[in-house]
Amino acid sequence: MGAVPIVRSHNGELSIGGEGEVVEWAVRMRRFETRMLLSNLYATSAPSDEAVRDLADAVVKLHRGAPRLLTSDGAQRIGAIVEELRVAFAAFEGELPSTAIDTFVEHAQVKLRRVRLCLKVRGRRNCVRRCHGDLHLGNIVEIGGKPVLFDGIEFDDEMATIDVLYDLAFLIIDLDVRGYDRSANLLTNRYLKQSVGCLDLYGLQAMSLFLAIRAAIRAMVALQRGHHKDPTAKHEAERYLDRALSYLRPLEPRLIVVGGCSGTGKSTLARGLAPSVGRAPGAIHLNSDVERKGIAGVAEQHRLGPAGYTPEVVARVYQRRQSKATRALRSGYSVVVDATFLQPETRAAIAAVAQRLDVPFTGLWLTVPEPTASQRVQSRRADVSDATADVVAWQFASVRPPTDWITIDAGGPAERAQATARLSVASERP
């Protein structure tokens, strides 16, 4: 709230403020309640989707305003951290299985070599910034219903000058290890939706390494705490090291497409399906309505008129969506796309993306009775979709469902449709 002087009066007594010689300065702050730390708020239950969106927005705001460093040593910076971990683990020989430590170091170095060019490009494109540096739930507090980030690394600019996705990775693993995979996935997708172009989608090829390093650091911190007689520390270190290894295991990406008329629950199903698909923190979710609003440069809840649905705009939406899907898949992450896909040619175009990249493809077609779809559309509030009851009626009258996609009845509870979708995707695994 400001700086206040500590003064020495003529009789030698010290006081905060007042008359006398200023001998030091103090920062005046307002204390927050410890129970409002996100690590305490979400100790036993996952955050709401709204809370996760607010959290992602806060991180985006921090990163956008962070000082940027134009550098070519993005890979060297991450490589130095891997080497520091190797040396640090060696000092705790016998505390953790040596095979697990050796495997982590070996796999991390292999992954680093594979993404070296990516990290170099991101360094040259201003993705290395003066970030928070210690971004986990214990360093975020809810004040006035919104997340406030605090206690970033202030004592060492070099330590906190990192790739923005590496900064984000700490928060992702904090949610992931608590079992909040939906929250981790939503956080990642919300962050990526606000990225400019495909640079962060390109950077996803380094995300598994970032996650693994952050988890390994947590393992190391736990080991250090164990030397202070914390009986739970060794188990925690083993858990984090195991998680670090899981992040580095190769996993083939796949493309899943969710289509159907407006009001059939495509976005709801896609959001529910994404966390369980592919490597952590789950699949990248692409939504045509979000892409359309992004092209128009308006908020997601802003309703577009006919100008937002011209053939030219529709073509741009499809092109942008397929470009993002291609980039994410090439980075090793699965993708879930949701859109109406009413025309055979649009379905063929998105399937061709998977074919070109030689990744598995699954098409899911959602069906509900027309009255149900119409009622759902009319009941929406502040939704990204612009569909109306008239649009629903036109779609049901004109659409010809695909015969080569898996049909899912989405007229009941969303959880039932999502369970069916997960089983369908699992049955098609190569």
C-alpha positions as CSV (number, residue, x, y, z in Angstrom):
1,M,0.0,0.0,0.0
2,G,3.0,2.2,0.2
3,A,6.4,2.8,1.9
4,V,6.7,4.1,5.4
5,P,9.8,5.4,7.2
6,I,11.3,3.9,10.4
7,V,12.7,6.9,12.3
8,R,14.9,7.4,15.3
9,S,13.8,10.2,17.6
10,H,16.2,12.6,19.5
11,N,16.1,10.2,22.5
12,G,17.2,7.2,20.3
13,E,13.8,5.4,20.2
14,L,12.7,3.8,17.0
15,S,9.2,4.3,15.6
16,I,7.2,3.8,12.4
17,G,6.6,7.3,11.0
18,G,6.8,10.5,12.9
19,E,9.7,13.0,13.3
20,G,13.3,12.1,13.4
21,E,16.1,10.5,11.4
22,V,15.0,8.0,8.7
23,V,17.0,4.8,9.3
24,E,15.1,2.4,7.2
25,W,12.0,2.0,5.1
26,A,9.2,-0.6,5.4
27,V,6.5,-1.6,3.1
28,R,3.0,-1.2,4.4
29,M,0.7,-4.1,3.4
30,R,-2.8,-5.4,4.1
31,R,-2.8,-9.0,5.4
32,F,-4.9,-11.6,3.6
33,E,-6.5,-14.6,5.2
34,T,-4.4,-17.7,4.8
35,R,-7.4,-19.8,4.2
36,M,-7.9,-17.9,0.9
37,L,-4.7,-19.3,-0.6
38,L,-5.6,-21.4,-3.6
39,S,-3.6,-24.3,-2.1
40,N,-6.0,-24.2,0.8
41,L,-9.2,-23.4,-1.1
42,Y,-8.6,-26.4,-3.4
43,A,-7.0,-28.8,-0.9
44,T,-9.9,-31.2,-1.1
45,S,-12.0,-30.2,-4.0
46,A,-11.3,-28.9,-7.5
47,P,-11.9,-25.3,-8.5
48,S,-14.9,-24.3,-10.5
49,D,-14.5,-23.8,-14.2
50,E,-15.1,-20.1,-13.7
51,A,-12.3,-19.9,-11.2
52,V,-9.9,-21.7,-13.5
53,R,-10.8,-19.3,-16.3
54,D,-10.1,-16.4,-14.0
55,L,-6.8,-18.0,-13.1
56,A,-5.8,-18.5,-16.7
57,D,-6.7,-14.9,-17.5
58,A,-4.5,-13.6,-14.6
59,V,-1.5,-15.6,-15.9
60,V,-2.1,-14.3,-19.4
61,K,-2.2,-10.8,-18.1
62,L,1.0,-11.3,-16.2
63,H,2.8,-12.7,-19.2
64,R,1.6,-10.1,-21.6
65,G,2.9,-7.3,-19.4
66,A,6.2,-9.1,-18.5
67,P,9.5,-7.6,-19.7
68,R,10.7,-9.6,-22.8
69,L,14.1,-10.9,-23.5
70,L,15.2,-11.5,-27.1
71,T,17.6,-14.4,-26.9
72,S,18.9,-17.4,-28.8
73,D,19.7,-19.4,-25.6
74,G,16.2,-20.7,-24.8
75,A,17.5,-24.3,-25.0
76,Q,20.6,-23.6,-23.0
77,R,18.5,-22.1,-20.2
78,I,16.4,-25.3,-19.9
79,G,19.4,-27.5,-20.3
80,A,21.1,-25.7,-17.4
81,I,18.1,-26.6,-15.2
82,V,18.3,-30.3,-16.2
83,E,22.0,-30.3,-15.3
84,E,21.3,-28.7,-11.9
85,L,18.7,-31.4,-11.2
86,R,21.2,-34.1,-12.1
87,V,23.8,-32.7,-9.7
88,A,21.2,-32.1,-7.0
89,F,19.8,-35.6,-7.2
90,A,23.4,-37.0,-7.0
91,A,23.7,-35.3,-3.6
92,F,20.8,-37.4,-2.3
93,E,22.1,-40.7,-3.5
94,G,20.2,-43.6,-2.0
95,E,17.1,-41.5,-1.1
96,L,15.4,-42.3,-4.4
97,P,15.8,-45.3,-6.8
98,S,18.9,-44.5,-8.9
99,T,17.3,-46.1,-12.0
100,A,14.4,-43.7,-11.8
101,I,16.8,-40.7,-11.5
102,D,19.0,-41.9,-14.3
103,T,15.9,-42.5,-16.5
104,F,14.6,-39.0,-15.8
105,V,17.9,-37.3,-16.6
106,E,18.4,-39.4,-19.8
107,H,14.9,-38.9,-21.1
108,A,15.0,-35.2,-20.2
109,Q,18.2,-34.7,-22.2
110,V,16.8,-36.7,-25.1
111,K,13.7,-34.6,-25.1
112,L,15.7,-31.4,-24.8
113,R,17.7,-32.3,-28.0
114,R,14.4,-32.9,-29.8
115,V,13.0,-29.5,-28.9
116,R,16.1,-27.5,-29.0
117,L,15.1,-25.7,-32.2
118,C,11.7,-24.9,-30.8
119,L,13.1,-23.4,-27.7
120,K,15.6,-21.4,-29.8
121,V,12.8,-20.0,-32.0
122,R,10.7,-19.1,-29.0
123,G,13.6,-17.3,-27.4
124,R,13.9,-15.2,-30.6
125,R,10.2,-14.6,-30.7
126,N,10.0,-13.0,-27.3
127,C,8.6,-16.0,-25.5
128,V,11.3,-15.8,-22.8
129,R,10.1,-13.1,-20.3
130,R,10.6,-11.9,-16.8
131,C,7.9,-14.2,-15.4
132,H,6.6,-15.1,-11.9
133,G,9.0,-18.0,-11.7
134,D,7.3,-19.8,-8.8
135,L,3.8,-20.1,-10.0
136,H,1.9,-22.7,-7.9
137,L,-1.3,-22.6,-6.0
138,G,0.5,-21.7,-2.7
139,N,1.6,-18.4,-4.3
140,I,-1.9,-17.3,-5.4
141,V,-4.6,-15.9,-3.2
142,E,-8.2,-15.1,-3.8
143,I,-9.1,-11.5,-3.0
144,G,-12.4,-10.0,-3.9
145,G,-13.4,-13.2,-5.7
146,K,-10.4,-13.0,-8.1
147,P,-7.0,-14.7,-8.1
148,V,-4.0,-12.5,-7.2
149,L,-0.5,-13.8,-8.0
150,F,2.2,-12.9,-5.4
151,D,5.6,-13.9,-4.1
152,G,7.2,-14.4,-7.5
153,I,11.0,-14.7,-7.7
154,E,12.2,-11.2,-7.1
155,F,15.7,-11.9,-5.8
156,D,17.1,-13.2,-9.1
157,D,16.0,-11.8,-12.5
158,E,17.9,-14.5,-14.3
159,M,16.1,-17.3,-12.5
160,A,12.7,-15.8,-13.2
161,T,13.5,-15.0,-16.9
162,I,12.0,-18.1,-18.5
163,D,9.8,-19.3,-21.3
164,V,6.2,-18.4,-20.5
165,L,5.0,-22.0,-21.0
166,Y,7.6,-23.1,-18.5
167,D,6.1,-20.6,-16.0
168,L,2.6,-22.0,-16.7
169,A,3.8,-25.6,-16.4
170,F,4.3,-25.3,-12.6
171,L,0.6,-24.4,-12.1
172,I,-0.5,-27.2,-14.5
173,I,1.4,-29.9,-12.5
174,D,0.0,-28.4,-9.2
175,L,-3.5,-29.1,-10.5
176,D,-2.6,-32.4,-12.2
177,V,-1.0,-34.0,-9.2
178,R,-4.0,-33.2,-7.1
179,G,-6.1,-35.2,-9.5
180,Y,-7.8,-32.1,-11.0
181,D,-7.2,-33.1,-14.6
182,R,-10.2,-31.2,-15.9
183,S,-8.9,-28.0,-14.2
184,A,-5.4,-28.5,-15.6
185,N,-6.8,-29.0,-19.1
186,L,-9.2,-26.1,-18.9
187,L,-6.3,-23.8,-17.6
188,T,-4.1,-24.9,-20.5
189,N,-6.8,-24.4,-23.2
190,R,-7.9,-21.1,-21.8
191,Y,-4.3,-19.8,-21.9
192,L,-3.8,-21.1,-25.4
193,K,-7.0,-19.5,-26.7
194,Q,-5.6,-16.1,-25.8
195,S,-2.3,-16.7,-27.5
196,V,-1.5,-14.9,-30.7
197,G,-1.0,-17.1,-33.7
198,C,0.3,-20.6,-33.3
199,L,3.5,-19.9,-31.5
200,D,2.4,-21.4,-28.2
201,L,0.8,-24.4,-30.0
202,Y,4.2,-24.8,-31.6
203,G,5.8,-24.5,-28.1
204,L,3.7,-27.4,-26.9
205,Q,6.3,-29.8,-28.2
206,A,8.4,-28.6,-25.2
207,M,5.5,-28.8,-22.6
208,S,6.1,-32.4,-21.6
209,L,9.7,-31.4,-20.8
210,F,8.6,-28.3,-18.9
211,L,6.1,-30.4,-16.9
212,A,8.7,-33.1,-16.1
213,I,11.3,-30.5,-14.9
214,R,8.8,-28.8,-12.7
215,A,7.7,-32.1,-11.2
216,A,11.4,-33.1,-10.7
217,I,12.0,-29.8,-8.9
218,R,9.1,-30.6,-6.6
219,A,10.7,-34.0,-5.9
220,M,14.0,-32.3,-5.1
221,V,12.3,-29.8,-2.7
222,A,10.6,-32.7,-0.9
223,L,14.0,-34.5,-0.5
224,Q,15.5,-31.4,1.0
225,R,12.5,-31.1,3.3
226,G,13.0,-34.7,4.3
227,H,16.4,-33.8,5.8
228,H,14.5,-31.6,8.2
229,K,12.8,-34.8,9.5
230,D,9.5,-34.5,7.6
231,P,8.3,-38.2,7.5
232,T,6.1,-37.6,4.4
233,A,8.8,-36.1,2.3
234,K,10.3,-39.2,0.8
235,H,6.9,-40.5,-0.3
236,E,6.1,-37.2,-1.9
237,A,9.5,-37.1,-3.7
238,E,8.9,-40.5,-5.1
239,R,5.4,-39.5,-6.3
240,Y,6.7,-36.4,-8.0
241,L,9.6,-38.2,-9.7
242,D,7.2,-40.8,-10.9
243,R,5.0,-38.1,-12.3
244,A,8.0,-36.5,-14.0
245,L,8.8,-39.7,-15.7
246,S,5.2,-40.1,-16.9
247,Y,5.3,-36.7,-18.5
248,L,8.3,-37.8,-20.6
249,R,6.8,-41.0,-21.8
250,P,6.0,-40.9,-25.6
251,L,2.3,-41.0,-26.5
252,E,0.9,-40.9,-30.0
253,P,-1.4,-37.9,-30.5
254,R,-4.8,-38.3,-32.1
255,L,-7.5,-36.1,-33.6
256,I,-11.1,-36.4,-32.3
257,V,-13.9,-34.4,-34.0
258,V,-17.3,-33.8,-32.4
259,G,-20.0,-32.7,-34.9
260,G,-23.8,-32.3,-34.9
261,C,-26.5,-29.7,-35.1
262,S,-26.5,-26.7,-32.8
263,G,-27.8,-27.6,-29.3
264,T,-26.6,-31.2,-29.3
265,G,-24.0,-30.5,-26.7
266,K,-20.8,-30.6,-28.8
267,S,-18.8,-28.1,-26.7
268,T,-19.9,-29.7,-23.4
269,L,-18.8,-33.1,-24.6
270,A,-15.6,-31.9,-26.0
271,R,-14.6,-30.1,-22.8
272,G,-15.4,-33.2,-20.8
273,L,-13.5,-35.5,-23.2
274,A,-10.4,-33.4,-23.6
275,P,-8.7,-34.0,-20.2
276,S,-8.7,-37.8,-20.7
277,V,-7.2,-37.8,-24.2
278,G,-3.5,-37.9,-24.9
279,R,-0.6,-36.7,-22.8
280,A,-1.0,-34.5,-19.8
281,P,-2.7,-32.1,-19.4
282,G,-5.0,-33.6,-22.1
283,A,-6.1,-32.7,-25.6
284,I,-6.2,-29.2,-27.1
285,H,-9.8,-28.2,-27.5
286,L,-10.6,-26.1,-30.6
287,N,-14.1,-24.6,-31.0
288,S,-15.3,-23.0,-34.2
289,D,-17.4,-20.4,-32.5
290,V,-14.4,-19.3,-30.4
291,E,-12.3,-19.1,-33.6
292,R,-15.0,-17.0,-35.3
293,K,-15.1,-14.5,-32.5
294,G,-11.3,-14.3,-32.5
295,I,-11.3,-13.5,-36.2
296,A,-13.9,-10.8,-35.6
297,G,-11.9,-9.4,-32.8
298,V,-14.8,-9.4,-30.3
299,A,-15.5,-11.0,-26.9
300,E,-16.7,-14.6,-27.0
301,Q,-20.1,-13.6,-25.7
302,H,-20.6,-10.9,-28.4
303,R,-23.3,-11.9,-30.8
304,L,-22.3,-11.6,-34.5
305,G,-24.7,-10.7,-37.3
306,P,-24.8,-12.1,-40.8
307,A,-21.4,-10.5,-41.6
308,G,-19.8,-13.0,-39.2
309,Y,-21.2,-15.9,-41.3
310,T,-20.4,-15.1,-44.9
311,P,-18.7,-17.8,-47.0
312,E,-15.4,-15.9,-46.7
313,V,-15.5,-15.8,-42.9
314,V,-16.6,-19.5,-42.8
315,A,-13.6,-20.4,-44.9
316,R,-11.3,-18.4,-42.6
317,V,-12.7,-20.1,-39.6
318,Y,-12.2,-23.6,-41.1
319,Q,-8.7,-22.7,-42.2
320,R,-7.7,-21.3,-38.9
321,R,-9.1,-24.2,-37.0
322,Q,-7.3,-26.8,-39.2
323,S,-4.0,-24.8,-39.0
324,K,-4.2,-24.9,-35.2
325,A,-5.1,-28.6,-35.1
326,T,-2.2,-29.3,-37.4
327,R,0.3,-27.4,-35.3
328,A,-0.9,-29.0,-32.0
329,L,-0.8,-32.5,-33.5
330,R,2.7,-31.9,-34.8
331,S,3.7,-30.8,-31.3
332,G,2.6,-34.2,-30.0
333,Y,-0.7,-33.2,-28.4
334,S,-4.0,-34.7,-29.2
335,V,-6.8,-32.4,-30.4
336,V,-10.5,-32.3,-29.9
337,V,-12.4,-30.1,-32.4
338,D,-16.1,-29.3,-32.0
339,A,-18.2,-27.7,-34.8
340,T,-21.4,-28.5,-36.7
341,F,-19.6,-30.2,-39.6
342,L,-22.9,-30.2,-41.5
343,Q,-21.3,-30.5,-44.9
344,P,-19.5,-33.6,-46.2
345,E,-16.7,-31.5,-47.5
346,T,-15.9,-30.0,-44.1
347,R,-15.9,-33.4,-42.6
348,A,-13.5,-34.7,-45.3
349,A,-11.2,-31.7,-44.8
350,I,-10.8,-32.2,-41.1
351,A,-10.3,-36.0,-41.5
352,A,-7.6,-35.2,-44.1
353,V,-5.6,-33.4,-41.4
354,A,-5.2,-36.6,-39.5
355,Q,-4.5,-38.5,-42.7
356,R,-1.7,-36.1,-43.7
357,L,-0.1,-36.4,-40.3
358,D,-0.7,-40.2,-40.0
359,V,-2.5,-39.9,-36.6
360,P,-5.6,-41.8,-35.6
361,F,-8.9,-40.0,-36.3
362,T,-12.3,-40.4,-34.6
363,G,-15.5,-38.7,-35.7
364,L,-18.3,-38.4,-33.2
365,W,-21.8,-37.3,-34.3
366,L,-24.1,-36.1,-31.6
367,T,-27.9,-36.5,-31.9
368,V,-30.8,-35.2,-29.8
369,P,-34.5,-34.7,-30.7
370,E,-35.0,-31.3,-32.4
371,P,-37.2,-29.9,-29.6
372,T,-34.4,-30.6,-27.1
373,A,-31.8,-28.9,-29.3
374,S,-34.1,-25.9,-29.8
375,Q,-34.8,-25.6,-26.1
376,R,-31.1,-25.8,-25.2
377,V,-30.2,-23.0,-27.7
378,Q,-33.0,-20.7,-26.4
379,S,-31.9,-21.2,-22.8
380,R,-28.3,-20.2,-23.3
381,R,-27.0,-17.1,-21.6
382,A,-23.7,-15.3,-22.4
383,D,-22.7,-18.2,-24.6
384,V,-20.1,-18.2,-27.4
385,S,-22.6,-19.7,-29.9
386,D,-24.9,-17.4,-31.9
387,A,-27.3,-20.2,-32.9
388,T,-31.0,-19.6,-32.6
389,A,-34.1,-21.8,-32.7
390,D,-34.5,-20.9,-36.4
391,V,-31.0,-22.0,-37.1
392,V,-31.7,-25.3,-35.3
393,A,-34.8,-25.8,-37.4
394,W,-32.9,-25.1,-40.6
395,Q,-30.1,-27.5,-39.7
396,F,-32.4,-30.4,-38.8
397,A,-34.3,-29.9,-42.0
398,S,-31.2,-29.9,-44.2
399,V,-28.4,-32.0,-42.6
400,R,-27.5,-35.5,-43.7
401,P,-25.6,-37.1,-40.8
402,P,-22.3,-38.9,-41.7
403,T,-22.5,-42.7,-41.9
404,D,-18.8,-43.2,-41.1
405,W,-18.7,-41.4,-37.8
406,I,-19.8,-42.8,-34.4
407,T,-23.3,-41.7,-33.5
408,I,-23.9,-40.8,-29.8
409,D,-27.2,-40.1,-28.3
410,A,-26.7,-36.8,-26.3
411,G,-30.2,-36.2,-25.3
412,G,-29.7,-37.3,-21.7
413,P,-27.3,-36.2,-19.0
414,A,-24.0,-34.8,-20.3
415,E,-22.0,-37.3,-18.2
416,R,-23.7,-40.2,-20.0
417,A,-22.8,-38.9,-23.4
418,Q,-19.2,-38.2,-22.3
419,A,-18.8,-41.7,-20.9
420,T,-20.1,-43.2,-24.2
421,A,-17.6,-40.9,-26.1
422,R,-14.7,-42.1,-23.9
423,L,-15.5,-45.7,-24.5
424,S,-15.9,-45.1,-28.3
425,V,-12.5,-43.3,-28.4
426,A,-10.9,-46.1,-26.3
427,S,-12.3,-48.8,-28.6
428,E,-10.6,-47.1,-31.6
429,R,-7.1,-46.9,-30.1
430,P,-4.5,-48.3,-32.5
